């Protein structure tokens, strides 16, 4: 993974604006997601075929699980800002009200109803630790981590109830078991459909 550091990892103000400018101007290989993690612009390699397949399978399931009449979109390449932690994340999937995308400003992570990260071998700890912290600080109500690289067995972990930058584990299952996404989604997710990396 490549990384470009800004002068300061501090959030907010001119430093944040400079970090975002570097992020906007980063020329990354096609298929890569350029993110800012703790004030550092990172460019991980493009995700694997299994990673993309997992995201697409879940994307399809989430469409049917949206509450009737909701104005929520499900996005795979939406940048979510969290200047409080010096972060601009591009989650594998996020469920966000469409009006948040139509204001002409970047979408704050706290506007997401659900964020999903699918780990890659090269940056799994970002998803497990740094992004989880950023999403919790932003107040994202539900964070689903699909971790094929978890030691032992691949796991799906649902986090919720964010407080003081940390989440509570609501459920954690090994791939092959069911995981229930609570209201407003009300989806029992069969994790056995996800490919193993």
N, C-alpha and C positions, 0 to 999 in steps of 0.2 A: 504494500500500500504506500502511495506517495503522500506526503504531507507538506504543506506550506504554512509556516507560522507567521502570524501577525506580530506586531510589536508587543501587544499585550493580550492576554486571555481574558481581560476584564470585559464585563458585559455593559451594554448601554453606551449612549453618547457617541462621540467621534470615533472611538476605538471600534465600536460595533459597526458603524458605517464603513470604516476602512476594511474590516474583515469581510463584510458583505460585498464590498467592491472587488476585493481579491477573488472571492467566490464567484462572482458574476463573470470575471475576466479569465477564469481558469479554463484552459483548453484541454479537455480530457478526451481520452479515446472513446470512440462511439460505444454506447451501451454502458458506460460507467456513470455512477451517480456521484456527483461532487457534493460533499456535505461539509458542514462546519461542526466540529466536535470539540467542546471546551476551548473555543477560540482558535482552533487550528483547522485549516482547509484540508480535507482529506479526499483522496481519489482511490477508492478500492477498485480492484479489477472487476470486470463485468461478472455478474452472477452466473452460476452454473445452470445447466439445463434443468437439473432437479430442483434447484432454487426457484427458477422461473415457473416450472410446472406446479410447484406447491402454491406459489402466489396466485397463479391463474385459477387453480382448483378452488381455493378459498374465495377468490373474487366472485366466482360464479355462485357459490353458496350464499355469500353475503347479500347478493342482489335479492334473493328470495326471502331473506330474513329481515329486511328493512321494515320498520313499522308502516302500516298502510297510511297513505297520505303524507308521509314524511318527504321533505325536500332535501334528502341526503344523497350526496354522490359518493361513489366509491372510487378512489383514485390510486394509481400506482406510481405516479411520478410527481406528486405534489410536494413542494418544499414547505415545511412547517418551521416557523421561527420559534426560538426560545432564547431571546437575548439575555434572560436572567441567568442562564448557564453558559452563554457564549455558544449557542447551538443553532444550527439550521439543518434540520434532518430531512431526508427524503425516504420516508418509510416504504416498505414493500407494499403496504396497503394502508389506507386510512379512510374513515367514514367521516365526512365533513358536510355541514349544511351548505348547499350551493350558494346561498347569498354571500357567504364568507369569501367566495372566490370572485365575486362580481363587484367588489368595492374598489378595485384598482390598487390594493395594497397587499403586501405579503400576508399570508394566513398565519396567525399565531397558533402554535400547537394546542393551546388550551381550547380552541374552537372545535377540535376533533372529538367525536363521540367514541371512537375506537381507533387505535393504532395497532398495526401488525408488523412485526419484524420477523423475517426468516433468516436465521443465521447462516453465514458463510464461514468457512474454515479460517479465512484470513482476517476477519474482523468480528468474530463472535462475541468477544468481550465488550466491544462497543455496544452491541445490542443488549447484552446481559447487564451491563453496569452503567455506562455513561449515558446511553439513550434512555434507559429505564429511569435514571435519575432526572434527566431533562424532561421527559414526559410527565413524571410525577410532579416536578416543580411547576410545570405549566398547568397542571390540573386536568390532564386527560383522564376521563373516568375509567376507561378500560384499555389495558395494554396486553396484547396477545403475543407471546414469544414462541415461535415454532423453531425449536433448536435441535436440528439433526446432528449437531456436533457435541451435544451434551455427553459428558463421560458416562460410560455405562450403556445407556440406551437413549435414542432420540426421544425428546419430550416436548409436550405442548403445555405451556404455563400461562394462565390467565391471572393478571394482576389488576387490582382495583383499589378503591378507597385511598387515593393519594393524600398524604399528609407530610408536611415538612420535608419534601423531596424524596419520600420513600413510598413504596406500594405495599399493600398486604397481598399475599398470595391467596387468590380466591379458589384456584384449582390447579392441579398439576398432574398430568397423566403421561404415561409412555405412549408412543405412537402405536396405534392399534386399538386404543381405548377411546371411549366417548368423552368429550368435554363440552359442558353446557355453557353457552354464552347467555348471560342473564338478560332480563328485560332492559332495554326495549327490543333486543334482538330475538330472544327466545329460540335459539338454534342449538341443537345437539350436534356437535361437530364430530364426525367419524374420522379420527386422525389416522386410521388405517389406509385412507386414500392417498396420503402423502408419500412420495417416493423417498427412499433412503438414499442419502448421499454417499 
